[in-house]
Amino acid sequence: INDNSKTSIIVGRLLYNAGRITTYIALGFLLGSIGLAASIKGFQKELSVATGVIILATVILSAGKKHKAKAYELTTTFTSPLRGLLKKLFSKKSHLSLFFIGMVNGLLPCGFVYIAIAGALATGNQISGTVYMMLFGLGTMPVMFFISTSTSLLSLKWRSLLNRFTPVAAIVIALLLISR
């Protein structure tokens, strides 16, 4: 994108976020479908408990350095093709490529997205899962917009605080899923 005007930057950020939200909507539909299938088969309660246990286990296991290294290896295996695609898209330098960058970025590992995915799965139907993930994406848009336009304003201290909050939020969601 050769135009660095404020309008161009804002349009680019909006397109990026629209791409991210598009991916979240698709994931919400898919996970809502899985939740519906589990509900029809009478496994909704078990699916909710299993999802909560998986989230708890992930938080606990990722607390140790040894497990973080293994999780990083597994994540890298999954994300390598996505990172290659992102590199190609970044080289295009167009507004349309920003939309697709957002779509691909929506597939990259993120603790908050995992929590939202668990919620979409627990909804038990496609519409609720889709709306849940759409609202999650819209809810994260102001923060993502702020971060992408003012990364120099977000200190290392604040980023560290956000990173510490993710496991706490994950544990709360996991316990809610198990208890429901």
Secondary structure, DSSP 8 states (H G I E B T S, - for coil): ----SHHHHHHHHHHHHHHHHHHHHHHHHHHHHHHHHHHHTT-HHHHHHHHHHHHHHHHHHTTSHHHHHHHHHHHHHHHHHHHHHHHHHHHH-SHHHHHHHHHHHTTS--HHHHHHHHHHHHH-SHHHHHHHHHHHHHHHHHHHHHHHH-GGGS-HHHHHHHHHHHHHHHHHHHHHHHH-
